[in-house]
Amino acid sequence: MATSNIHGFYTNVVEAIEPRQYTATNYLKNQLIFLKRLGSELDSETKAGAMVNMQIPNLEMAIEELSV
């Protein structure tokens, strides 16, 4: 990182940002992590909790299909 003076303020500037290449599997794994965390926060007796818990097995099956 480099330090730059912008309008009188010193800021850290990232000189080079390389774009990340996400695959469908990476995207689904991120979704699965998010839903598992959300599912642990929600009550499974509520409609939202039940819907989140129903999506987790679907994502796990989709990840398995893409991994093969």
PyMOL Python script that loads the backbone (N, CA, C, O; Angstrom):
from pymol import cmd

cmd.read_pdbstr("""\
ATOM      1  N   MET A   1       0.832  -1.178   0.000  1.00  0.00           N
ATOM      2  CA  MET A   1       0.000   0.000   0.000  1.00  0.00           C
ATOM      3  C   MET A   1       0.874   1.238   0.000  1.00  0.00           C
ATOM      4  O   MET A   1       1.971   1.241   0.558  1.00  0.00           O
ATOM      5  N   ALA A   2       0.390   2.255  -0.613  1.00  0.00           N
ATOM      6  CA  ALA A   2       1.091   3.528  -0.656  1.00  0.00           C
ATOM      7  C   ALA A   2       0.230   4.580   0.042  1.00  0.00           C
ATOM      8  O   ALA A   2      -0.993   4.457   0.093  1.00  0.00           O
ATOM      9  N   THR A   3       0.872   5.601   0.570  1.00  0.00           N
ATOM     10  CA  THR A   3       0.146   6.690   1.209  1.00  0.00           C
ATOM     11  C   THR A   3       0.069   7.846   0.237  1.00  0.00           C
ATOM     12  O   THR A   3       1.073   8.232  -0.363  1.00  0.00           O
ATOM     13  N   SER A   4      -1.110   8.393   0.081  1.00  0.00           N
ATOM     14  CA  SER A   4      -1.324   9.477  -0.865  1.00  0.00           C
ATOM     15  C   SER A   4      -2.039  10.615  -0.153  1.00  0.00           C
ATOM     16  O   SER A   4      -2.776  10.394   0.809  1.00  0.00           O
ATOM     17  N   ASN A   5      -1.816  11.832  -0.633  1.00  0.00           N
ATOM     18  CA  ASN A   5      -2.463  13.005  -0.062  1.00  0.00           C
ATOM     19  C   ASN A   5      -3.596  13.415  -0.994  1.00  0.00           C
ATOM     20  O   ASN A   5      -3.361  13.873  -2.112  1.00  0.00           O
ATOM     21  N   ILE A   6      -4.833  13.245  -0.515  1.00  0.00           N
ATOM     22  CA  ILE A   6      -5.999  13.594  -1.310  1.00  0.00           C
ATOM     23  C   ILE A   6      -6.761  14.666  -0.563  1.00  0.00           C
ATOM     24  O   ILE A   6      -7.269  14.417   0.531  1.00  0.00           O
ATOM     25  N   HIS A   7      -6.849  15.854  -1.136  1.00  0.00           N
ATOM     26  CA  HIS A   7      -7.560  16.982  -0.543  1.00  0.00           C
ATOM     27  C   HIS A   7      -7.100  17.266   0.882  1.00  0.00           C
ATOM     28  O   HIS A   7      -7.920  17.574   1.748  1.00  0.00           O
ATOM     29  N   GLY A   8      -5.802  17.167   1.132  1.00  0.00           N
ATOM     30  CA  GLY A   8      -5.265  17.491   2.444  1.00  0.00           C
ATOM     31  C   GLY A   8      -5.310  16.350   3.438  1.00  0.00           C
ATOM     32  O   GLY A   8      -4.849  16.510   4.568  1.00  0.00           O
ATOM     33  N   PHE A   9      -5.851  15.200   3.055  1.00  0.00           N
ATOM     34  CA  PHE A   9      -5.913  14.055   3.949  1.00  0.00           C
ATOM     35  C   PHE A   9      -5.004  12.961   3.427  1.00  0.00           C
ATOM     36  O   PHE A   9      -4.947  12.699   2.226  1.00  0.00           O
ATOM     37  N   TYR A  10      -4.298  12.332   4.341  1.00  0.00           N
ATOM     38  CA  TYR A  10      -3.443  11.214   3.956  1.00  0.00           C
ATOM     39  C   TYR A  10      -4.280   9.938   3.985  1.00  0.00           C
ATOM     40  O   TYR A  10      -4.917   9.617   4.988  1.00  0.00           O
ATOM     41  N   THR A  11      -4.262   9.233   2.883  1.00  0.00           N
ATOM     42  CA  THR A  11      -5.044   8.007   2.790  1.00  0.00           C
ATOM     43  C   THR A  11      -4.179   6.883   2.249  1.00  0.00           C
ATOM     44  O   THR A  11      -3.205   7.117   1.534  1.00  0.00           O
ATOM     45  N   ASN A  12      -4.543   5.680   2.595  1.00  0.00           N
ATOM     46  CA  ASN A  12      -3.870   4.512   2.045  1.00  0.00           C
ATOM     47  C   ASN A  12      -4.506   4.185   0.700  1.00  0.00           C
ATOM     48  O   ASN A  12      -5.729   4.145   0.572  1.00  0.00           O
ATOM     49  N   VAL A  13      -3.680   3.958  -0.276  1.00  0.00           N
ATOM     50  CA  VAL A  13      -4.153   3.677  -1.626  1.00  0.00           C
ATOM     51  C   VAL A  13      -3.647   2.300  -2.032  1.00  0.00           C
ATOM     52  O   VAL A  13      -2.455   2.009  -1.928  1.00  0.00           O
ATOM     53  N   VAL A  14      -4.550   1.472  -2.487  1.00  0.00           N
ATOM     54  CA  VAL A  14      -4.154   0.172  -3.007  1.00  0.00           C
ATOM     55  C   VAL A  14      -3.728   0.384  -4.449  1.00  0.00           C
ATOM     56  O   VAL A  14      -4.515   0.832  -5.284  1.00  0.00           O
ATOM     57  N   GLU A  15      -2.486   0.060  -4.730  1.00  0.00           N
ATOM     58  CA  GLU A  15      -1.940   0.352  -6.054  1.00  0.00           C
ATOM     59  C   GLU A  15      -2.456  -0.586  -7.123  1.00  0.00           C
ATOM     60  O   GLU A  15      -2.749  -0.156  -8.239  1.00  0.00           O
ATOM     61  N   ALA A  16      -2.570  -1.843  -6.801  1.00  0.00           N
ATOM     62  CA  ALA A  16      -2.999  -2.802  -7.821  1.00  0.00           C
ATOM     63  C   ALA A  16      -4.019  -3.752  -7.212  1.00  0.00           C
ATOM     64  O   ALA A  16      -3.752  -4.420  -6.213  1.00  0.00           O
ATOM     65  N   ILE A  17      -5.161  -3.799  -7.816  1.00  0.00           N
ATOM     66  CA  ILE A  17      -6.192  -4.728  -7.379  1.00  0.00           C
ATOM     67  C   ILE A  17      -6.386  -5.747  -8.487  1.00  0.00           C
ATOM     68  O   ILE A  17      -6.715  -5.402  -9.622  1.00  0.00           O
ATOM     69  N   GLU A  18      -6.176  -7.002  -8.138  1.00  0.00           N
ATOM     70  CA  GLU A  18      -6.363  -8.053  -9.123  1.00  0.00           C
ATOM     71  C   GLU A  18      -7.767  -8.610  -8.976  1.00  0.00           C
ATOM     72  O   GLU A  18      -8.172  -8.964  -7.869  1.00  0.00           O
ATOM     73  N   PRO A  19      -8.509  -8.695 -10.047  1.00  0.00           N
ATOM     74  CA  PRO A  19      -9.873  -9.236  -9.944  1.00  0.00           C
ATOM     75  C   PRO A  19      -9.845 -10.718  -9.596  1.00  0.00           C
ATOM     76  O   PRO A  19      -8.962 -11.459 -10.028  1.00  0.00           O
ATOM     77  N   ARG A  20     -10.821 -11.127  -8.815  1.00  0.00           N
ATOM     78  CA  ARG A  20     -10.932 -12.531  -8.442  1.00  0.00           C
ATOM     79  C   ARG A  20     -11.825 -13.248  -9.441  1.00  0.00           C
ATOM     80  O   ARG A  20     -12.789 -12.686  -9.962  1.00  0.00           O
ATOM     81  N   GLN A  21     -11.489 -14.469  -9.686  1.00  0.00           N
ATOM     82  CA  GLN A  21     -12.298 -15.295 -10.567  1.00  0.00           C
ATOM     83  C   GLN A  21     -13.113 -16.250  -9.711  1.00  0.00           C
ATOM     84  O   GLN A  21     -12.571 -17.183  -9.118  1.00  0.00           O
ATOM     85  N   TYR A  22     -14.392 -16.019  -9.650  1.00  0.00           N
ATOM     86  CA  TYR A  22     -15.273 -16.889  -8.877  1.00  0.00           C
ATOM     87  C   TYR A  22     -15.925 -17.909  -9.791  1.00  0.00           C
ATOM     88  O   TYR A  22     -16.410 -17.582 -10.874  1.00  0.00           O
ATOM     89  N   THR A  23     -15.925 -19.130  -9.340  1.00  0.00           N
ATOM     90  CA  THR A  23     -16.616 -20.182 -10.068  1.00  0.00           C
ATOM     91  C   THR A  23     -18.008 -20.347  -9.464  1.00  0.00           C
ATOM     92  O   THR A  23     -18.315 -19.767  -8.423  1.00  0.00           O
ATOM     93  N   ALA A  24     -18.824 -21.125 -10.112  1.00  0.00           N
ATOM     94  CA  ALA A  24     -20.163 -21.389  -9.592  1.00  0.00           C
ATOM     95  C   ALA A  24     -20.081 -22.097  -8.249  1.00  0.00           C
ATOM     96  O   ALA A  24     -20.903 -21.848  -7.367  1.00  0.00           O
ATOM     97  N   THR A  25     -19.101 -22.974  -8.085  1.00  0.00           N
ATOM     98  CA  THR A  25     -18.942 -23.686  -6.820  1.00  0.00           C
ATOM     99  C   THR A  25     -18.585 -22.718  -5.697  1.00  0.00           C
ATOM    100  O   THR A  25     -19.119 -22.828  -4.593  1.00  0.00           O
ATOM    101  N   ASN A  26     -17.688 -21.770  -5.969  1.00  0.00           N
ATOM    102  CA  ASN A  26     -17.326 -20.776  -4.951  1.00  0.00           C
ATOM    103  C   ASN A  26     -18.537 -19.946  -4.549  1.00  0.00           C
ATOM    104  O   ASN A  26     -18.748 -19.668  -3.369  1.00  0.00           O
ATOM    105  N   TYR A  27     -19.313 -19.560  -5.520  1.00  0.00           N
ATOM    106  CA  TYR A  27     -20.508 -18.762  -5.251  1.00  0.00           C
ATOM    107  C   TYR A  27     -21.484 -19.543  -4.367  1.00  0.00           C
ATOM    108  O   TYR A  27     -22.014 -19.004  -3.395  1.00  0.00           O
ATOM    109  N   LEU A  28     -21.718 -20.810  -4.706  1.00  0.00           N
ATOM    110  CA  LEU A  28     -22.646 -21.623  -3.925  1.00  0.00           C
ATOM    111  C   LEU A  28     -22.123 -21.885  -2.519  1.00  0.00           C
ATOM    112  O   LEU A  28     -22.899 -21.919  -1.564  1.00  0.00           O
ATOM    113  N   LYS A  29     -20.813 -22.070  -2.384  1.00  0.00           N
ATOM    114  CA  LYS A  29     -20.240 -22.279  -1.053  1.00  0.00           C
ATOM    115  C   LYS A  29     -20.410 -21.032  -0.185  1.00  0.00           C
ATOM    116  O   LYS A  29     -20.699 -21.140   1.007  1.00  0.00           O
ATOM    117  N   ASN A  30     -20.232 -19.856  -0.776  1.00  0.00           N
ATOM    118  CA  ASN A  30     -20.451 -18.612  -0.030  1.00  0.00           C
ATOM    119  C   ASN A  30     -21.904 -18.491   0.399  1.00  0.00           C
ATOM    120  O   ASN A  30     -22.189 -18.074   1.521  1.00  0.00           O
ATOM    121  N   GLN A  31     -22.821 -18.851  -0.486  1.00  0.00           N
ATOM    122  CA  GLN A  31     -24.240 -18.826  -0.144  1.00  0.00           C
ATOM    123  C   GLN A  31     -24.539 -19.803   0.991  1.00  0.00           C
ATOM    124  O   GLN A  31     -25.313 -19.495   1.896  1.00  0.00           O
ATOM    125  N   LEU A  32     -23.923 -20.973   0.936  1.00  0.00           N
ATOM    126  CA  LEU A  32     -24.148 -21.985   1.961  1.00  0.00           C
ATOM    127  C   LEU A  32     -23.644 -21.508   3.320  1.00  0.00           C
ATOM    128  O   LEU A  32     -24.321 -21.689   4.332  1.00  0.00           O
ATOM    129  N   ILE A  33     -22.471 -20.907   3.346  1.00  0.00           N
ATOM    130  CA  ILE A  33     -21.934 -20.364   4.598  1.00  0.00           C
ATOM    131  C   ILE A  33     -22.875 -19.317   5.166  1.00  0.00           C
ATOM    132  O   ILE A  33     -23.166 -19.316   6.362  1.00  0.00           O
ATOM    133  N   PHE A  34     -23.349 -18.425   4.304  1.00  0.00           N
ATOM    134  CA  PHE A  34     -24.271 -17.383   4.747  1.00  0.00           C
ATOM    135  C   PHE A  34     -25.555 -17.973   5.318  1.00  0.00           C
ATOM    136  O   PHE A  34     -26.009 -17.559   6.385  1.00  0.00           O
ATOM    137  N   LEU A  35     -26.144 -18.940   4.610  1.00  0.00           N
ATOM    138  CA  LEU A  35     -27.398 -19.530   5.070  1.00  0.00           C
ATOM    139  C   LEU A  35     -27.230 -20.319   6.361  1.00  0.00           C
ATOM    140  O   LEU A  35     -28.128 -20.319   7.203  1.00  0.00           O
ATOM    141  N   LYS A  36     -26.092 -20.991   6.529  1.00  0.00           N
ATOM    142  CA  LYS A  36     -25.860 -21.725   7.771  1.00  0.00           C
ATOM    143  C   LYS A  36     -25.748 -20.762   8.948  1.00  0.00           C
ATOM    144  O   LYS A  36     -26.282 -21.027  10.026  1.00  0.00           O
ATOM    145  N   ARG A  37     -25.058 -19.652   8.742  1.00  0.00           N
ATOM    146  CA  ARG A  37     -24.960 -18.650   9.818  1.00  0.00           C
ATOM    147  C   ARG A  37     -26.321 -18.043  10.110  1.00  0.00           C
ATOM    148  O   ARG A  37     -26.693 -17.860  11.269  1.00  0.00           O
ATOM    149  N   LEU A  38     -27.060 -17.734   9.059  1.00  0.00           N
ATOM    150  CA  LEU A  38     -28.384 -17.167   9.235  1.00  0.00           C
ATOM    151  C   LEU A  38     -29.315 -18.169   9.914  1.00  0.00           C
ATOM    152  O   LEU A  38     -30.113 -17.795  10.774  1.00  0.00           O
ATOM    153  N   GLY A  39     -29.216 -19.428   9.534  1.00  0.00           N
ATOM    154  CA  GLY A  39     -30.040 -20.462  10.131  1.00  0.00           C
ATOM    155  C   GLY A  39     -29.758 -20.648  11.617  1.00  0.00           C
ATOM    156  O   GLY A  39     -30.660 -20.965  12.392  1.00  0.00           O
ATOM    157  N   SER A  40     -28.502 -20.450  12.009  1.00  0.00           N
ATOM    158  CA  SER A  40     -28.186 -20.584  13.432  1.00  0.00           C
ATOM    159  C   SER A  40     -28.730 -19.411  14.246  1.00  0.00           C
ATOM    160  O   SER A  40     -28.950 -19.543  15.450  1.00  0.00           O
ATOM    161  N   GLU A  41     -28.947 -18.270  13.601  1.00  0.00           N
ATOM    162  CA  GLU A  41     -29.485 -17.100  14.290  1.00  0.00           C
ATOM    163  C   GLU A  41     -31.009 -17.109  14.355  1.00  0.00           C
ATOM    164  O   GLU A  41     -31.595 -16.579  15.299  1.00  0.00           O
ATOM    165  N   LEU A  42     -31.653 -17.711  13.352  1.00  0.00           N
ATOM    166  CA  LEU A  42     -33.108 -17.704  13.295  1.00  0.00           C
ATOM    167  C   LEU A  42     -33.704 -18.882  14.060  1.00  0.00           C
ATOM    168  O   LEU A  42     -33.083 -19.937  14.186  1.00  0.00           O
ATOM    169  N   ASP A  43     -34.883 -18.687  14.552  1.00  0.00           N
ATOM    170  CA  ASP A  43     -35.623 -19.768  15.201  1.00  0.00           C
ATOM    171  C   ASP A  43     -36.213 -20.662  14.113  1.00  0.00           C
ATOM    172  O   ASP A  43     -36.888 -20.177  13.205  1.00  0.00           O
ATOM    173  N   SER A  44     -35.963 -21.950  14.204  1.00  0.00           N
ATOM    174  CA  SER A  44     -36.427 -22.864  13.159  1.00  0.00           C
ATOM    175  C   SER A  44     -37.947 -23.026  13.166  1.00  0.00           C
ATOM    176  O   SER A  44     -38.509 -23.579  12.221  1.00  0.00           O
ATOM    177  N   GLU A  45     -38.616 -22.555  14.209  1.00  0.00           N
ATOM    178  CA  GLU A  45     -40.072 -22.631  14.279  1.00  0.00           C
ATOM    179  C   GLU A  45     -40.755 -21.536  13.473  1.00  0.00           C
ATOM    180  O   GLU A  45     -41.945 -21.633  13.175  1.00  0.00           O
ATOM    181  N   THR A  46     -40.010 -20.495  13.118  1.00  0.00           N
ATOM    182  CA  THR A  46     -40.601 -19.407  12.348  1.00  0.00           C
ATOM    183  C   THR A  46     -40.562 -19.751  10.863  1.00  0.00           C
ATOM    184  O   THR A  46     -39.832 -20.646  10.437  1.00  0.00           O
ATOM    185  N   LYS A  47     -41.353 -19.031  10.092  1.00  0.00           N
ATOM    186  CA  LYS A  47     -41.411 -19.281   8.650  1.00  0.00           C
ATOM    187  C   LYS A  47     -40.070 -18.979   7.987  1.00  0.00           C
ATOM    188  O   LYS A  47     -39.617 -19.734   7.128  1.00  0.00           O
ATOM    189  N   ALA A  48     -39.435 -17.876   8.384  1.00  0.00           N
ATOM    190  CA  ALA A  48     -38.136 -17.511   7.805  1.00  0.00           C
ATOM    191  C   ALA A  48     -37.083 -18.557   8.136  1.00  0.00           C
ATOM    192  O   ALA A  48     -36.285 -18.927   7.275  1.00  0.00           O
ATOM    193  N   GLY A  49     -37.073 -19.038   9.373  1.00  0.00           N
ATOM    194  CA  GLY A  49     -36.112 -20.063   9.769  1.00  0.00           C
ATOM    195  C   GLY A  49     -36.314 -21.354   9.011  1.00  0.00           C
ATOM    196  O   GLY A  49     -35.350 -22.001   8.600  1.00  0.00           O
ATOM    197  N   ALA A  50     -37.585 -21.733   8.824  1.00  0.00           N
ATOM    198  CA  ALA A  50     -37.882 -22.952   8.082  1.00  0.00           C
ATOM    199  C   ALA A  50     -37.453 -22.833   6.619  1.00  0.00           C
ATOM    200  O   ALA A  50     -36.932 -23.788   6.042  1.00  0.00           O
ATOM    201  N   MET A  51     -37.671 -21.670   6.028  1.00  0.00           N
ATOM    202  CA  MET A  51     -37.293 -21.476   4.619  1.00  0.00           C
ATOM    203  C   MET A  51     -35.780 -21.536   4.447  1.00  0.00           C
ATOM    204  O   MET A  51     -35.283 -22.115   3.481  1.00  0.00           O
ATOM    205  N   VAL A  52     -35.053 -20.940   5.380  1.00  0.00           N
ATOM    206  CA  VAL A  52     -33.588 -20.982   5.316  1.00  0.00           C
ATOM    207  C   VAL A  52     -33.117 -22.424   5.462  1.00  0.00           C
ATOM    208  O   VAL A  52     -32.257 -22.875   4.705  1.00  0.00           O
ATOM    209  N   ASN A  53     -33.667 -23.143   6.419  1.00  0.00           N
ATOM    210  CA  ASN A  53     -33.248 -24.524   6.641  1.00  0.00           C
ATOM    211  C   ASN A  53     -33.595 -25.439   5.465  1.00  0.00           C
ATOM    212  O   ASN A  53     -32.923 -26.449   5.257  1.00  0.00           O
ATOM    213  N   MET A  54     -34.629 -25.106   4.696  1.00  0.00           N
ATOM    214  CA  MET A  54     -34.972 -25.903   3.516  1.00  0.00           C
ATOM    215  C   MET A  54     -33.986 -25.653   2.369  1.00  0.00           C
ATOM    216  O   MET A  54     -33.771 -26.540   1.543  1.00  0.00           O
ATOM    217  N   GLN A  55     -33.397 -24.485   2.307  1.00  0.00           N
ATOM    218  CA  GLN A  55     -32.482 -24.160   1.222  1.00  0.00           C
ATOM    219  C   GLN A  55     -31.101 -24.773   1.403  1.00  0.00           C
ATOM    220  O   GLN A  55     -30.392 -24.994   0.421  1.00  0.00           O
ATOM    221  N   ILE A  56     -30.713 -25.048   2.631  1.00  0.00           N
ATOM    222  CA  ILE A  56     -29.370 -25.578   2.895  1.00  0.00           C
ATOM    223  C   ILE A  56     -29.140 -26.918   2.192  1.00  0.00           C
ATOM    224  O   ILE A  56     -28.112 -27.062   1.530  1.00  0.00           O
ATOM    225  N   PRO A  57     -30.034 -27.907   2.296  1.00  0.00           N
ATOM    226  CA  PRO A  57     -29.797 -29.169   1.565  1.00  0.00           C
ATOM    227  C   PRO A  57     -29.779 -28.987   0.045  1.00  0.00           C
ATOM    228  O   PRO A  57     -29.046 -29.683  -0.658  1.00  0.00           O
ATOM    229  N   ASN A  58     -30.589 -28.047  -0.458  1.00  0.00           N
ATOM    230  CA  ASN A  58     -30.583 -27.789  -1.902  1.00  0.00           C
ATOM    231  C   ASN A  58     -29.226 -27.278  -2.359  1.00  0.00           C
ATOM    232  O   ASN A  58     -28.716 -27.704  -3.396  1.00  0.00           O
ATOM    233  N   LEU A  59     -28.641 -26.368  -1.592  1.00  0.00           N
ATOM    234  CA  LEU A  59     -27.321 -25.853  -1.946  1.00  0.00           C
ATOM    235  C   LEU A  59     -26.254 -26.932  -1.834  1.00  0.00           C
ATOM    236  O   LEU A  59     -25.363 -27.015  -2.679  1.00  0.00           O
ATOM    237  N   GLU A  60     -26.338 -27.757  -0.802  1.00  0.00           N
ATOM    238  CA  GLU A  60     -25.357 -28.834  -0.650  1.00  0.00           C
ATOM    239  C   GLU A  60     -25.419 -29.800  -1.828  1.00  0.00           C
ATOM    240  O   GLU A  60     -24.380 -30.253  -2.307  1.00  0.00           O
ATOM    241  N   MET A  61     -26.633 -30.122  -2.307  1.00  0.00           N
ATOM    242  CA  MET A  61     -26.765 -31.006  -3.468  1.00  0.00           C
ATOM    243  C   MET A  61     -26.218 -30.334  -4.726  1.00  0.00           C
ATOM    244  O   MET A  61     -25.574 -30.990  -5.545  1.00  0.00           O
ATOM    245  N   ALA A  62     -26.464 -29.040  -4.888  1.00  0.00           N
ATOM    246  CA  ALA A  62     -25.958 -28.336  -6.064  1.00  0.00           C
ATOM    247  C   ALA A  62     -24.437 -28.292  -6.068  1.00  0.00           C
ATOM    248  O   ALA A  62     -23.809 -28.425  -7.119  1.00  0.00           O
ATOM    249  N   ILE A  63     -23.848 -28.106  -4.892  1.00  0.00           N
ATOM    250  CA  ILE A  63     -22.370 -28.098  -4.802  1.00  0.00           C
ATOM    251  C   ILE A  63     -21.809 -29.466  -5.154  1.00  0.00           C
ATOM    252  O   ILE A  63     -20.801 -29.562  -5.854  1.00  0.00           O
ATOM    253  N   GLU A  64     -22.452 -30.526  -4.675  1.00  0.00           N
ATOM    254  CA  GLU A  64     -22.003 -31.874  -4.996  1.00  0.00           C
ATOM    255  C   GLU A  64     -22.096 -32.156  -6.494  1.00  0.00           C
ATOM    256  O   GLU A  64     -21.207 -32.786  -7.066  1.00  0.00           O
ATOM    257  N   GLU A  65     -23.158 -31.696  -7.120  1.00  0.00           N
ATOM    258  CA  GLU A  65     -23.329 -31.905  -8.564  1.00  0.00           C
ATOM    259  C   GLU A  65     -22.254 -31.176  -9.355  1.00  0.00           C
ATOM    260  O   GLU A  65     -21.757 -31.704 -10.349  1.00  0.00           O
ATOM    261  N   LEU A  66     -21.892 -29.986  -8.935  1.00  0.00           N
ATOM    262  CA  LEU A  66     -20.861 -29.227  -9.643  1.00  0.00           C
ATOM    263  C   LEU A  66     -19.465 -29.774  -9.379  1.00  0.00           C
ATOM    264  O   LEU A  66     -18.568 -29.618 -10.207  1.00  0.00           O
ATOM    265  N   SER A  67     -19.280 -30.411  -8.231  1.00  0.00           N
ATOM    266  CA  SER A  67     -17.951 -30.943  -7.866  1.00  0.00           C
ATOM    267  C   SER A  67     -17.607 -32.187  -8.667  1.00  0.00           C
ATOM    268  O   SER A  67     -16.428 -32.494  -8.845  1.00  0.00           O
ATOM    269  N   VAL A  68     -18.590 -32.896  -9.145  1.00  0.00           N
ATOM    270  CA  VAL A  68     -18.350 -34.166  -9.853  1.00  0.00           C
ATOM    271  C   VAL A  68     -17.817 -33.917 -11.230  1.00  0.00           C
ATOM    272  O   VAL A  68     -17.556 -34.865 -11.971  1.00  0.00           O
TER     273      VAL A  68
END
""", "prot")
cmd.dss("prot")
cmd.show_as("cartoon", "prot")
cmd.util.cbc("prot")
cmd.orient("prot")
